Amino acid sequence: MKNLGQMMKQAQQMQEELQKQMEQTVIEASAGGEMVSVKMNGNKQLLSIEIDPEVLGNEDPEMLQDLIVAAVNEATRRVDEAMRGQLGNLTAG
């Protein structure tokens, strides 16, 4: 039973370490040839959106909406990828 308790404590420490690393992780992604760029942290919180002024002059709001959605989705995918990498690094040790 003592080993089980130690394993649980170690797992909790690993989880806390992973959470800290992901909070500090900032992922950038873009869409439309970098016409829309977003930054997202490892907790999947959107930090910023940058829109090329050229896009704003376009009279096609649906295109801008699609670019924002695409950039956010790409950032989310990259956060998931980073989390898998961080988890792999922690469990490899």
Distance bins in CASP14 RR format, pairs under 12 A and 6 or more apart:
PFRMAT RR
TARGET T0000
AUTHOR 0000-0000-0000
RMODE 2
METHOD distances of the structure
MODEL  1
1 7 0 0 0 0 0 1 0 0 0 0 0
1 8 0 0 0 0 0 1 0 0 0 0 0
2 8 0 0 0 0 0 1 0 0 0 0 0
2 9 0 0 0 0 0 1 0 0 0 0 0
3 9 0 0 0 0 0 1 0 0 0 0 0
3 10 0 0 0 0 0 1 0 0 0 0 0
4 10 0 0 0 0 0 1 0 0 0 0 0
4 11 0 0 0 0 0 1 0 0 0 0 0
5 11 0 0 0 0 1 0 0 0 0 0 0
5 12 0 0 0 0 1 0 0 0 0 0 0
6 12 0 0 0 0 0 1 0 0 0 0 0
6 13 0 0 0 0 0 1 0 0 0 0 0
7 13 0 0 0 0 0 1 0 0 0 0 0
7 14 0 0 0 0 0 1 0 0 0 0 0
8 14 0 0 0 0 0 1 0 0 0 0 0
8 15 0 0 0 0 0 1 0 0 0 0 0
9 15 0 0 0 0 0 1 0 0 0 0 0
9 16 0 0 0 0 0 1 0 0 0 0 0
10 16 0 0 0 0 0 1 0 0 0 0 0
10 17 0 0 0 0 0 1 0 0 0 0 0
10 90 0 0 0 0 0 1 0 0 0 0 0
10 91 0 0 0 0 0 1 0 0 0 0 0
10 93 0 0 0 0 0 1 0 0 0 0 0
11 17 0 0 0 0 0 1 0 0 0 0 0
11 18 0 0 0 0 0 1 0 0 0 0 0
11 87 0 0 0 0 0 1 0 0 0 0 0
11 90 0 0 0 0 0 1 0 0 0 0 0
11 91 0 0 0 0 1 0 0 0 0 0 0
12 18 0 0 0 0 0 1 0 0 0 0 0
12 19 0 0 0 0 0 1 0 0 0 0 0
13 19 0 0 0 0 0 1 0 0 0 0 0
13 20 0 0 0 0 0 1 0 0 0 0 0
13 90 0 0 0 0 1 0 0 0 0 0 0
14 20 0 0 0 0 0 1 0 0 0 0 0
14 21 0 0 0 0 0 1 0 0 0 0 0
14 86 0 0 0 0 0 1 0 0 0 0 0
14 87 0 0 0 0 1 0 0 0 0 0 0
14 88 0 0 0 0 0 1 0 0 0 0 0
14 89 0 0 0 0 0 1 0 0 0 0 0
14 90 1 0 1 0 0 0 0 0 0 0 0
14 91 1 0 0 1 0 0 0 0 0 0 0
14 92 0 0 0 0 0 1 0 0 0 0 0
14 93 0 0 0 0 1 0 0 0 0 0 0
15 21 0 0 0 0 0 1 0 0 0 0 0
15 22 0 0 0 0 0 1 0 0 0 0 0
15 83 0 0 0 0 0 1 0 0 0 0 0
15 86 0 0 0 0 0 1 0 0 0 0 0
15 87 0 0 0 0 1 0 0 0 0 0 0
15 90 0 0 0 0 1 0 0 0 0 0 0
15 91 0 0 0 0 0 1 0 0 0 0 0
16 22 0 0 0 0 0 1 0 0 0 0 0
16 23 0 0 0 0 0 1 0 0 0 0 0
16 90 0 0 0 0 0 1 0 0 0 0 0
17 23 0 0 0 0 0 1 0 0 0 0 0
17 24 0 0 0 0 0 1 0 0 0 0 0
17 86 0 0 0 0 1 0 0 0 0 0 0
17 87 0 0 0 0 0 1 0 0 0 0 0
17 89 0 0 0 0 1 0 0 0 0 0 0
17 90 1 0 0 1 0 0 0 0 0 0 0
17 91 0 0 0 0 0 1 0 0 0 0 0
17 93 0 0 0 0 0 1 0 0 0 0 0
18 24 0 0 0 0 0 1 0 0 0 0 0
18 25 0 0 0 0 0 1 0 0 0 0 0
18 42 0 0 0 0 0 1 0 0 0 0 0
18 43 0 0 0 0 0 1 0 0 0 0 0
18 82 0 0 0 0 0 1 0 0 0 0 0
18 83 1 0 0 1 0 0 0 0 0 0 0
18 84 0 0 0 0 0 1 0 0 0 0 0
18 85 0 0 0 0 1 0 0 0 0 0 0
18 86 1 0 1 0 0 0 0 0 0 0 0
18 87 1 0 0 1 0 0 0 0 0 0 0
18 88 0 0 0 0 1 0 0 0 0 0 0
18 89 0 0 0 0 1 0 0 0 0 0 0
18 90 1 0 1 0 0 0 0 0 0 0 0
18 91 0 0 0 0 1 0 0 0 0 0 0
19 25 0 0 0 0 0 1 0 0 0 0 0
19 41 0 0 0 0 0 1 0 0 0 0 0
19 42 0 0 0 0 1 0 0 0 0 0 0
19 43 0 0 0 0 1 0 0 0 0 0 0
19 83 0 0 0 0 0 1 0 0 0 0 0
19 86 0 0 0 0 1 0 0 0 0 0 0
19 87 0 0 0 0 0 1 0 0 0 0 0
19 90 0 0 0 0 0 1 0 0 0 0 0
20 41 0 0 0 0 0 1 0 0 0 0 0
20 42 0 0 0 0 0 1 0 0 0 0 0
20 43 0 0 0 0 0 1 0 0 0 0 0
20 86 0 0 0 0 0 1 0 0 0 0 0
20 90 0 0 0 0 0 1 0 0 0 0 0
21 41 0 0 0 0 0 1 0 0 0 0 0
21 42 0 0 0 0 1 0 0 0 0 0 0
21 43 0 0 0 0 0 1 0 0 0 0 0
21 79 0 0 0 0 0 1 0 0 0 0 0
21 82 0 0 0 0 1 0 0 0 0 0 0
21 83 0 0 0 0 1 0 0 0 0 0 0
21 85 0 0 0 0 1 0 0 0 0 0 0
21 86 1 0 1 0 0 0 0 0 0 0 0
21 87 0 0 0 0 1 0 0 0 0 0 0
21 88 0 0 0 0 0 1 0 0 0 0 0
21 89 0 0 0 0 1 0 0 0 0 0 0
21 90 0 0 0 0 1 0 0 0 0 0 0
22 40 0 0 0 0 0 1 0 0 0 0 0
22 41 1 0 0 1 0 0 0 0 0 0 0
22 42 1 0 1 0 0 0 0 0 0 0 0
22 43 1 0 0 1 0 0 0 0 0 0 0
22 44 0 0 0 0 1 0 0 0 0 0 0
22 45 0 0 0 0 0 1 0 0 0 0 0
22 79 1 0 0 1 0 0 0 0 0 0 0
22 80 0 0 0 0 0 1 0 0 0 0 0
22 81 0 0 0 0 0 1 0 0 0 0 0
22 82 1 0 0 1 0 0 0 0 0 0 0
22 83 1 0 1 0 0 0 0 0 0 0 0
22 84 0 0 0 0 0 1 0 0 0 0 0
22 85 0 0 0 0 0 1 0 0 0 0 0
22 86 1 0 0 1 0 0 0 0 0 0 0
22 87 0 0 0 0 1 0 0 0 0 0 0
22 90 0 0 0 0 0 1 0 0 0 0 0
23 40 0 0 0 0 0 1 0 0 0 0 0
23 41 1 0 0 1 0 0 0 0 0 0 0
23 42 1 0 0 1 0 0 0 0 0 0 0
23 43 1 0 0 1 0 0 0 0 0 0 0
23 44 0 0 0 0 0 1 0 0 0 0 0
23 45 0 0 0 0 1 0 0 0 0 0 0
23 47 0 0 0 0 0 1 0 0 0 0 0
23 79 0 0 0 0 0 1 0 0 0 0 0
23 82 0 0 0 0 0 1 0 0 0 0 0
23 83 0 0 0 0 0 1 0 0 0 0 0
23 86 0 0 0 0 0 1 0 0 0 0 0
24 41 1 0 0 1 0 0 0 0 0 0 0
24 42 0 0 0 0 1 0 0 0 0 0 0
24 43 0 0 0 0 0 1 0 0 0 0 0
24 82 0 0 0 0 0 1 0 0 0 0 0
24 86 0 0 0 0 0 1 0 0 0 0 0
25 39 0 0 0 0 0 1 0 0 0 0 0
25 40 0 0 0 0 1 0 0 0 0 0 0
25 41 1 0 0 1 0 0 0 0 0 0 0
25 42 1 0 1 0 0 0 0 0 0 0 0
25 43 0 0 0 0 1 0 0 0 0 0 0
25 44 0 0 0 0 0 1 0 0 0 0 0
25 45 0 0 0 0 0 1 0 0 0 0 0
25 47 0 0 0 0 0 1 0 0 0 0 0
25 75 0 0 0 0 0 1 0 0 0 0 0
25 78 0 0 0 0 1 0 0 0 0 0 0
25 79 1 0 0 1 0 0 0 0 0 0 0
25 80 0 0 0 0 0 1 0 0 0 0 0
25 81 0 0 0 0 0 1 0 0 0 0 0
25 82 1 0 1 0 0 0 0 0 0 0 0
25 83 0 0 0 0 1 0 0 0 0 0 0
25 85 0 0 0 0 0 1 0 0 0 0 0
25 86 1 0 0 1 0 0 0 0 0 0 0
26 38 0 0 0 0 0 1 0 0 0 0 0
26 39 1 0 1 0 0 0 0 0 0 0 0
26 40 1 0 0 1 0 0 0 0 0 0 0
26 41 1 0 1 0 0 0 0 0 0 0 0
26 42 1 0 0 1 0 0 0 0 0 0 0
26 43 0 0 0 0 0 1 0 0 0 0 0
26 44 0 0 0 0 0 1 0 0 0 0 0
26 45 0 0 0 0 0 1 0 0 0 0 0
26 46 0 0 0 0 0 1 0 0 0 0 0
26 47 1 0 0 1 0 0 0 0 0 0 0
26 48 0 0 0 0 1 0 0 0 0 0 0
26 75 0 0 0 0 1 0 0 0 0 0 0
26 78 0 0 0 0 0 1 0 0 0 0 0
26 79 0 0 0 0 1 0 0 0 0 0 0
26 82 0 0 0 0 1 0 0 0 0 0 0
27 37 0 0 0 0 0 1 0 0 0 0 0
27 38 0 0 0 0 1 0 0 0 0 0 0
27 39 1 0 0 1 0 0 0 0 0 0 0
27 40 1 0 1 0 0 0 0 0 0 0 0
27 41 1 0 0 1 0 0 0 0 0 0 0
27 42 1 0 0 1 0 0 0 0 0 0 0
27 43 0 0 0 0 0 1 0 0 0 0 0
27 44 0 0 0 0 1 0 0 0 0 0 0
27 45 0 0 0 0 0 1 0 0 0 0 0
27 46 0 0 0 0 0 1 0 0 0 0 0
27 47 0 0 0 0 1 0 0 0 0 0 0
27 48 0 0 0 0 0 1 0 0 0 0 0
27 71 0 0 0 0 0 1 0 0 0 0 0
27 72 0 0 0 0 0 1 0 0 0 0 0
27 73 0 0 0 0 0 1 0 0 0 0 0
27 74 0 0 0 0 1 0 0 0 0 0 0
27 75 1 0 1 0 0 0 0 0 0 0 0
27 76 0 0 0 0 1 0 0 0 0 0 0
27 77 0 0 0 0 1 0 0 0 0 0 0
27 78 1 0 1 0 0 0 0 0 0 0 0
27 79 1 0 1 0 0 0 0 0 0 0 0
27 80 0 0 0 0 1 0 0 0 0 0 0
27 81 0 0 0 0 1 0 0 0 0 0 0
27 82 1 0 0 1 0 0 0 0 0 0 0
27 83 0 0 0 0 0 1 0 0 0 0 0
28 34 0 0 0 0 0 1 0 0 0 0 0
28 36 0 0 0 0 0 1 0 0 0 0 0
28 37 1 0 0 1 0 0 0 0 0 0 0
28 38 1 0 0 1 0 0 0 0 0 0 0
28 39 1 0 1 0 0 0 0 0 0 0 0
28 40 0 0 0 0 1 0 0 0 0 0 0
28 41 0 0 0 0 0 1 0 0 0 0 0
28 42 0 0 0 0 0 1 0 0 0 0 0
28 46 0 0 0 0 0 1 0 0 0 0 0
28 47 0 0 0 0 1 0 0 0 0 0 0
28 48 0 0 0 0 1 0 0 0 0 0 0
28 49 0 0 0 0 0 1 0 0 0 0 0
28 50 0 0 0 0 1 0 0 0 0 0 0
28 71 0 0 0 0 1 0 0 0 0 0 0
28 72 0 0 0 0 0 1 0 0 0 0 0
28 74 0 0 0 0 1 0 0 0 0 0 0
28 75 1 0 0 1 0 0 0 0 0 0 0
28 78 0 0 0 0 1 0 0 0 0 0 0
28 79 0 0 0 0 0 1 0 0 0 0 0
28 82 0 0 0 0 0 1 0 0 0 0 0
29 36 0 0 0 0 1 0 0 0 0 0 0
29 37 1 0 0 1 0 0 0 0 0 0 0
29 38 1 0 1 0 0 0 0 0 0 0 0
29 39 0 0 0 0 1 0 0 0 0 0 0
29 40 1 0 0 1 0 0 0 0 0 0 0
29 46 0 0 0 0 0 1 0 0 0 0 0
29 47 0 0 0 0 0 1 0 0 0 0 0
29 48 0 0 0 0 0 1 0 0 0 0 0
29 49 0 0 0 0 0 1 0 0 0 0 0
29 50 0 0 0 0 0 1 0 0 0 0 0
29 67 0 0 0 0 0 1 0 0 0 0 0
29 68 0 0 0 0 0 1 0 0 0 0 0
29 69 0 0 0 0 0 1 0 0 0 0 0
29 70 0 0 0 0 1 0 0 0 0 0 0
29 71 1 0 1 0 0 0 0 0 0 0 0
29 72 1 0 0 1 0 0 0 0 0 0 0
29 73 0 0 0 0 1 0 0 0 0 0 0
29 74 1 1 0 0 0 0 0 0 0 0 0
29 75 1 1 0 0 0 0 0 0 0 0 0
29 76 0 0 0 0 1 0 0 0 0 0 0
29 77 1 0 0 1 0 0 0 0 0 0 0
29 78 1 0 1 0 0 0 0 0 0 0 0
29 79 0 0 0 0 1 0 0 0 0 0 0
29 80 0 0 0 0 0 1 0 0 0 0 0
29 81 0 0 0 0 0 1 0 0 0 0 0
29 82 0 0 0 0 0 1 0 0 0 0 0
30 36 1 0 0 1 0 0 0 0 0 0 0
30 37 1 0 1 0 0 0 0 0 0 0 0
30 38 1 0 0 1 0 0 0 0 0 0 0
30 39 0 0 0 0 0 1 0 0 0 0 0
30 40 0 0 0 0 0 1 0 0 0 0 0
30 48 0 0 0 0 0 1 0 0 0 0 0
30 49 0 0 0 0 0 1 0 0 0 0 0
30 50 0 0 0 0 1 0 0 0 0 0 0
30 51 0 0 0 0 0 1 0 0 0 0 0
30 52 0 0 0 0 1 0 0 0 0 0 0
30 55 0 0 0 0 0 1 0 0 0 0 0
30 67 0 0 0 0 1 0 0 0 0 0 0
30 68 0 0 0 0 0 1 0 0 0 0 0
30 70 0 0 0 0 1 0 0 0 0 0 0
30 71 1 0 1 0 0 0 0 0 0 0 0
30 72 0 0 0 0 0 1 0 0 0 0 0
30 73 0 0 0 0 0 1 0 0 0 0 0
30 74 1 0 0 1 0 0 0 0 0 0 0
30 75 0 0 0 0 1 0 0 0 0 0 0
30 78 0 0 0 0 0 1 0 0 0 0 0
31 37 0 0 0 0 1 0 0 0 0 0 0
31 38 0 0 0 0 1 0 0 0 0 0 0
31 49 0 0 0 0 0 1 0 0 0 0 0
31 50 0 0 0 0 0 1 0 0 0 0 0
31 51 0 0 0 0 0 1 0 0 0 0 0
31 52 0 0 0 0 0 1 0 0 0 0 0
31 55 0 0 0 0 0 1 0 0 0 0 0
31 63 0 0 0 0 0 1 0 0 0 0 0
31 64 0 0 0 0 0 1 0 0 0 0 0
31 65 0 0 0 0 0 1 0 0 0 0 0
31 66 0 0 0 0 1 0 0 0 0 0 0
31 67 1 0 1 0 0 0 0 0 0 0 0
31 68 1 0 0 1 0 0 0 0 0 0 0
31 69 0 0 0 0 1 0 0 0 0 0 0
31 70 1 1 0 0 0 0 0 0 0 0 0
31 71 1 0 1 0 0 0 0 0 0 0 0
31 72 0 0 0 0 1 0 0 0 0 0 0
31 73 0 0 0 0 1 0 0 0 0 0 0
31 74 1 0 0 1 0 0 0 0 0 0 0
31 75 0 0 0 0 1 0 0 0 0 0 0
31 77 0 0 0 0 0 1 0 0 0 0 0
32 51 0 0 0 0 0 1 0 0 0 0 0
32 52 0 0 0 0 1 0 0 0 0 0 0
32 54 0 0 0 0 0 1 0 0 0 0 0
32 55 0 0 0 0 1 0 0 0 0 0 0
32 58 0 0 0 0 0 1 0 0 0 0 0
32 63 0 0 0 0 1 0 0 0 0 0 0
32 64 0 0 0 0 0 1 0 0 0 0 0
32 66 0 0 0 0 1 0 0 0 0 0 0
32 67 1 0 1 0 0 0 0 0 0 0 0
32 68 0 0 0 0 0 1 0 0 0 0 0
32 69 0 0 0 0 0 1 0 0 0 0 0
32 70 1 0 0 1 0 0 0 0 0 0 0
32 71 0 0 0 0 1 0 0 0 0 0 0
32 74 0 0 0 0 0 1 0 0 0 0 0
33 52 0 0 0 0 1 0 0 0 0 0 0
33 54 0 0 0 0 0 1 0 0 0 0 0
33 55 0 0 0 0 0 1 0 0 0 0 0
33 67 0 0 0 0 1 0 0 0 0 0 0
33 70 0 0 0 0 0 1 0 0 0 0 0
33 71 0 0 0 0 1 0 0 0 0 0 0
33 74 0 0 0 0 0 1 0 0 0 0 0
34 50 0 0 0 0 1 0 0 0 0 0 0
34 51 0 0 0 0 0 1 0 0 0 0 0
34 52 1 0 0 1 0 0 0 0 0 0 0
34 54 0 0 0 0 0 1 0 0 0 0 0
34 55 0 0 0 0 0 1 0 0 0 0 0
34 67 0 0 0 0 0 1 0 0 0 0 0
34 70 0 0 0 0 0 1 0 0 0 0 0
34 71 0 0 0 0 1 0 0 0 0 0 0
34 74 0 0 0 0 0 1 0 0 0 0 0
35 49 0 0 0 0 0 1 0 0 0 0 0
35 50 0 0 0 0 1 0 0 0 0 0 0
35 51 1 0 0 1 0 0 0 0 0 0 0
35 52 1 0 1 0 0 0 0 0 0 0 0
35 53 0 0 0 0 1 0 0 0 0 0 0
35 54 1 0 0 1 0 0 0 0 0 0 0
35 55 1 0 1 0 0 0 0 0 0 0 0
35 56 0 0 0 0 1 0 0 0 0 0 0
35 57 0 0 0 0 0 1 0 0 0 0 0
35 58 0 0 0 0 1 0 0 0 0 0 0
35 60 0 0 0 0 0 1 0 0 0 0 0
35 63 0 0 0 0 1 0 0 0 0 0 0
35 64 0 0 0 0 1 0 0 0 0 0 0
35 66 0 0 0 0 0 1 0 0 0 0 0
35 67 1 0 1 0 0 0 0 0 0 0 0
35 68 0 0 0 0 1 0 0 0 0 0 0
35 70 0 0 0 0 0 1 0 0 0 0 0
35 71 0 0 0 0 1 0 0 0 0 0 0
36 48 0 0 0 0 0 1 0 0 0 0 0
36 49 1 0 0 1 0 0 0 0 0 0 0
36 50 1 0 0 1 0 0 0 0 0 0 0
36 51 1 0 1 0 0 0 0 0 0 0 0
36 52 1 0 0 1 0 0 0 0 0 0 0
36 53 0 0 0 0 0 1 0 0 0 0 0
36 54 0 0 0 0 0 1 0 0 0 0 0
36 55 1 0 0 1 0 0 0 0 0 0 0
36 56 0 0 0 0 0 1 0 0 0 0 0
36 58 0 0 0 0 0 1 0 0 0 0 0
36 63 0 0 0 0 1 0 0 0 0 0 0
36 64 1 0 0 1 0 0 0 0 0 0 0
36 65 0 0 0 0 1 0 0 0 0 0 0
36 66 0 0 0 0 1 0 0 0 0 0 0
36 67 1 0 1 0 0 0 0 0 0 0 0
36 68 1 0 1 0 0 0 0 0 0 0 0
36 69 0 0 0 0 1 0 0 0 0 0 0
36 70 1 0 0 1 0 0 0 0 0 0 0
36 71 1 0 1 0 0 0 0 0 0 0 0
36 72 0 0 0 0 1 0 0 0 0 0 0
36 73 0 0 0 0 0 1 0 0 0 0 0
36 74 0 0 0 0 0 1 0 0 0 0 0
36 75 0 0 0 0 0 1 0 0 0 0 0
37 46 0 0 0 0 0 1 0 0 0 0 0
37 47 0 0 0 0 0 1 0 0 0 0 0
37 48 0 0 0 0 1 0 0 0 0 0 0
37 49 1 0 0 1 0 0 0 0 0 0 0
37 50 1 0 1 0 0 0 0 0 0 0 0
37 51 0 0 0 0 1 0 0 0 0 0 0
37 52 0 0 0 0 1 0 0 0 0 0 0
37 55 0 0 0 0 0 1 0 0 0 0 0
37 67 0 0 0 0 1 0 0 0 0 0 0
37 68 0 0 0 0 0 1 0 0 0 0 0
37 70 0 0 0 0 0 1 0 0 0 0 0
37 71 1 0 0 1 0 0 0 0 0 0 0
37 72 0 0 0 0 0 1 0 0 0 0 0
37 74 0 0 0 0 0 1 0 0 0 0 0
37 75 0 0 0 0 1 0 0 0 0 0 0
38 44 0 0 0 0 0 1 0 0 0 0 0
38 45 0 0 0 0 0 1 0 0 0 0 0
38 46 1 0 0 1 0 0 0 0 0 0 0
38 47 1 0 0 1 0 0 0 0 0 0 0
38 48 1 0 0 1 0 0 0 0 0 0 0
38 49 1 0 1 0 0 0 0 0 0 0 0
38 50 1 0 0 1 0 0 0 0 0 0 0
38 51 0 0 0 0 1 0 0 0 0 0 0
38 67 0 0 0 0 1 0 0 0 0 0 0
38 68 1 0 0 1 0 0 0 0 0 0 0
38 69 0 0 0 0 0 1 0 0 0 0 0
38 70 0 0 0 0 1 0 0 0 0 0 0
38 71 1 0 1 0 0 0 0 0 0 0 0
38 72 1 0 1 0 0 0 0 0 0 0 0
38 73 0 0 0 0 1 0 0 0 0 0 0
38 74 0 0 0 0 1 0 0 0 0 0 0
38 75 1 0 1 0 0 0 0 0 0 0 0
38 76 0 0 0 0 1 0 0 0 0 0 0
38 77 0 0 0 0 0 1 0 0 0 0 0
38 78 0 0 0 0 0 1 0 0 0 0 0
38 79 0 0 0 0 0 1 0 0 0 0 0
39 45 0 0 0 0 1 0 0 0 0 0 0
39 46 1 0 0 1 0 0 0 0 0 0 0
39 47 1 0 1 0 0 0 0 0 0 0 0
39 48 1 0 1 0 0 0 0 0 0 0 0
39 49 0 0 0 0 1 0 0 0 0 0 0
39 50 0 0 0 0 1 0 0 0 0 0 0
39 71 0 0 0 0 1 0 0 0 0 0 0
39 72 0 0 0 0 0 1 0 0 0 0 0
39 74 0 0 0 0 0 1 0 0 0 0 0
39 75 1 0 0 1 0 0 0 0 0 0 0
39 78 0 0 0 0 0 1 0 0 0 0 0
39 79 0 0 0 0 0 1 0 0 0 0 0
40 46 1 0 1 0 0 0 0 0 0 0 0
40 47 1 0 0 1 0 0 0 0 0 0 0
40 48 0 0 0 0 1 0 0 0 0 0 0
40 49 0 0 0 0 1 0 0 0 0 0 0
40 71 0 0 0 0 1 0 0 0 0 0 0
40 72 1 0 0 1 0 0 0 0 0 0 0
40 73 0 0 0 0 0 1 0 0 0 0 0
40 74 0 0 0 0 1 0 0 0 0 0 0
40 75 1 0 1 0 0 0 0 0 0 0 0
40 76 1 0 0 1 0 0 0 0 0 0 0
40 77 0 0 0 0 0 1 0 0 0 0 0
40 78 1 0 0 1 0 0 0 0 0 0 0
40 79 1 0 1 0 0 0 0 0 0 0 0
40 80 0 0 0 0 0 1 0 0 0 0 0
40 82 0 0 0 0 0 1 0 0 0 0 0
40 83 0 0 0 0 0 1 0 0 0 0 0
41 47 1 0 1 0 0 0 0 0 0 0 0
41 48 0 0 0 0 0 1 0 0 0 0 0
41 75 0 0 0 0 1 0 0 0 0 0 0
41 76 0 0 0 0 0 1 0 0 0 0 0
41 78 0 0 0 0 0 1 0 0 0 0 0
41 79 1 0 0 1 0 0 0 0 0 0 0
41 82 0 0 0 0 0 1 0 0 0 0 0
41 83 0 0 0 0 0 1 0 0 0 0 0
42 75 0 0 0 0 1 0 0 0 0 0 0
42 76 0 0 0 0 1 0 0 0 0 0 0
42 78 0 0 0 0 1 0 0 0 0 0 0
42 79 1 0 1 0 0 0 0 0 0 0 0
42 80 0 0 0 0 1 0 0 0 0 0 0
42 81 0 0 0 0 0 1 0 0 0 0 0
42 82 1 0 0 1 0 0 0 0 0 0 0
42 83 1 0 0 1 0 0 0 0 0 0 0
42 84 0 0 0 0 0 1 0 0 0 0 0
42 85 0 0 0 0 0 1 0 0 0 0 0
42 86 0 0 0 0 1 0 0 0 0 0 0
43 75 0 0 0 0 0 1 0 0 0 0 0
43 76 0 0 0 0 0 1 0 0 0 0 0
43 79 0 0 0 0 1 0 0 0 0 0 0
43 80 0 0 0 0 0 1 0 0 0 0 0
43 82 0 0 0 0 0 1 0 0 0 0 0
43 83 0 0 0 0 1 0 0 0 0 0 0
44 72 0 0 0 0 1 0 0 0 0 0 0
44 73 0 0 0 0 0 1 0 0 0 0 0
44 75 0 0 0 0 1 0 0 0 0 0 0
44 76 1 0 1 0 0 0 0 0 0 0 0
44 77 0 0 0 0 0 1 0 0 0 0 0
44 78 0 0 0 0 0 1 0 0 0 0 0
44 79 1 0 1 0 0 0 0 0 0 0 0
44 80 0 0 0 0 1 0 0 0 0 0 0
44 82 0 0 0 0 0 1 0 0 0 0 0
44 83 0 0 0 0 1 0 0 0 0 0 0
45 72 0 0 0 0 0 1 0 0 0 0 0
45 75 0 0 0 0 0 1 0 0 0 0 0
45 76 0 0 0 0 0 1 0 0 0 0 0
45 79 0 0 0 0 1 0 0 0 0 0 0
46 68 0 0 0 0 1 0 0 0 0 0 0
46 69 0 0 0 0 0 1 0 0 0 0 0
46 71 0 0 0 0 1 0 0 0 0 0 0
46 72 1 0 0 1 0 0 0 0 0 0 0
46 73 0 0 0 0 0 1 0 0 0 0 0
46 75 1 0 0 1 0 0 0 0 0 0 0
46 76 0 0 0 0 1 0 0 0 0 0 0
46 79 0 0 0 0 0 1 0 0 0 0 0
47 72 0 0 0 0 0 1 0 0 0 0 0
47 75 0 0 0 0 1 0 0 0 0 0 0
47 79 0 0 0 0 0 1 0 0 0 0 0
48 68 0 0 0 0 0 1 0 0 0 0 0
48 71 0 0 0 0 0 1 0 0 0 0 0
48 72 0 0 0 0 0 1 0 0 0 0 0
48 75 0 0 0 0 0 1 0 0 0 0 0
49 55 0 0 0 0 0 1 0 0 0 0 0
49 64 0 0 0 0 0 1 0 0 0 0 0
49 65 0 0 0 0 0 1 0 0 0 0 0
49 67 0 0 0 0 0 1 0 0 0 0 0
49 68 1 0 0 1 0 0 0 0 0 0 0
49 69 0 0 0 0 0 1 0 0 0 0 0
49 71 1 0 0 1 0 0 0 0 0 0 0
49 72 0 0 0 0 1 0 0 0 0 0 0
49 75 0 0 0 0 0 1 0 0 0 0 0
50 56 0 0 0 0 0 1 0 0 0 0 0
50 67 0 0 0 0 0 1 0 0 0 0 0
50 68 0 0 0 0 0 1 0 0 0 0 0
50 71 0 0 0 0 1 0 0 0 0 0 0
51 57 0 0 0 0 0 1 0 0 0 0 0
51 58 0 0 0 0 0 1 0 0 0 0 0
51 61 0 0 0 0 0 1 0 0 0 0 0
51 63 0 0 0 0 0 1 0 0 0 0 0
51 64 1 0 0 1 0 0 0 0 0 0 0
51 65 0 0 0 0 0 1 0 0 0 0 0
51 67 0 0 0 0 1 0 0 0 0 0 0
51 68 1 0 0 1 0 0 0 0 0 0 0
51 71 0 0 0 0 1 0 0 0 0 0 0
52 58 0 0 0 0 1 0 0 0 0 0 0
52 63 0 0 0 0 0 1 0 0 0 0 0
52 64 0 0 0 0 0 1 0 0 0 0 0
52 67 0 0 0 0 1 0 0 0 0 0 0
52 68 0 0 0 0 0 1 0 0 0 0 0
52 71 0 0 0 0 0 1 0 0 0 0 0
53 64 0 0 0 0 0 1 0 0 0 0 0
54 63 0 0 0 0 0 1 0 0 0 0 0
54 64 0 0 0 0 0 1 0 0 0 0 0
54 67 0 0 0 0 0 1 0 0 0 0 0
55 61 0 0 0 0 0 1 0 0 0 0 0
55 62 0 0 0 0 0 1 0 0 0 0 0
55 63 1 0 0 1 0 0 0 0 0 0 0
55 64 1 0 1 0 0 0 0 0 0 0 0
55 65 0 0 0 0 0 1 0 0 0 0 0
55 66 0 0 0 0 0 1 0 0 0 0 0
55 67 1 0 0 1 0 0 0 0 0 0 0
55 68 0 0 0 0 1 0 0 0 0 0 0
55 71 0 0 0 0 0 1 0 0 0 0 0
56 63 0 0 0 0 0 1 0 0 0 0 0
56 64 1 0 0 1 0 0 0 0 0 0 0
56 67 0 0 0 0 0 1 0 0 0 0 0
57 63 0 0 0 0 0 1 0 0 0 0 0
57 64 0 0 0 0 1 0 0 0 0 0 0
58 64 1 0 0 1 0 0 0 0 0 0 0
58 65 0 0 0 0 0 1 0 0 0 0 0
58 66 0 0 0 0 0 1 0 0 0 0 0
58 67 0 0 0 0 0 1 0 0 0 0 0
60 66 0 0 0 0 1 0 0 0 0 0 0
60 67 0 0 0 0 0 1 0 0 0 0 0
61 67 0 0 0 0 0 1 0 0 0 0 0
61 68 0 0 0 0 0 1 0 0 0 0 0
62 68 0 0 0 0 0 1 0 0 0 0 0
62 69 0 0 0 0 0 1 0 0 0 0 0
63 69 0 0 0 0 0 1 0 0 0 0 0
63 70 0 0 0 0 0 1 0 0 0 0 0
64 70 0 0 0 0 0 1 0 0 0 0 0
64 71 0 0 0 0 0 1 0 0 0 0 0
65 71 0 0 0 0 0 1 0 0 0 0 0
65 72 0 0 0 0 0 1 0 0 0 0 0
66 72 0 0 0 0 0 1 0 0 0 0 0
66 73 0 0 0 0 0 1 0 0 0 0 0
67 73 0 0 0 0 0 1 0 0 0 0 0
67 74 0 0 0 0 0 1 0 0 0 0 0
68 74 0 0 0 0 0 1 0 0 0 0 0
68 75 0 0 0 0 0 1 0 0 0 0 0
69 75 0 0 0 0 0 1 0 0 0 0 0
69 76 0 0 0 0 0 1 0 0 0 0 0
70 76 0 0 0 0 0 1 0 0 0 0 0
70 77 0 0 0 0 0 1 0 0 0 0 0
71 77 0 0 0 0 0 1 0 0 0 0 0
71 78 0 0 0 0 0 1 0 0 0 0 0
72 78 0 0 0 0 0 1 0 0 0 0 0
72 79 0 0 0 0 0 1 0 0 0 0 0
73 79 0 0 0 0 0 1 0 0 0 0 0
73 80 0 0 0 0 0 1 0 0 0 0 0
74 80 0 0 0 0 0 1 0 0 0 0 0
74 81 0 0 0 0 0 1 0 0 0 0 0
75 81 0 0 0 0 0 1 0 0 0 0 0
75 82 0 0 0 0 0 1 0 0 0 0 0
76 82 0 0 0 0 0 1 0 0 0 0 0
76 83 0 0 0 0 0 1 0 0 0 0 0
77 83 0 0 0 0 0 1 0 0 0 0 0
77 84 0 0 0 0 0 1 0 0 0 0 0
78 84 0 0 0 0 0 1 0 0 0 0 0
78 85 0 0 0 0 0 1 0 0 0 0 0
79 85 0 0 0 0 0 1 0 0 0 0 0
79 86 0 0 0 0 0 1 0 0 0 0 0
80 86 0 0 0 0 0 1 0 0 0 0 0
80 87 0 0 0 0 0 1 0 0 0 0 0
81 87 0 0 0 0 0 1 0 0 0 0 0
81 88 0 0 0 0 0 1 0 0 0 0 0
82 88 0 0 0 0 0 1 0 0 0 0 0
82 89 0 0 0 0 0 1 0 0 0 0 0
83 89 0 0 0 0 0 1 0 0 0 0 0
83 90 0 0 0 0 0 1 0 0 0 0 0
84 90 0 0 0 0 0 1 0 0 0 0 0
84 91 0 0 0 0 0 1 0 0 0 0 0
85 91 0 0 0 0 1 0 0 0 0 0 0
85 92 0 0 0 0 1 0 0 0 0 0 0
86 92 0 0 0 0 0 1 0 0 0 0 0
87 93 0 0 0 0 0 1 0 0 0 0 0
END
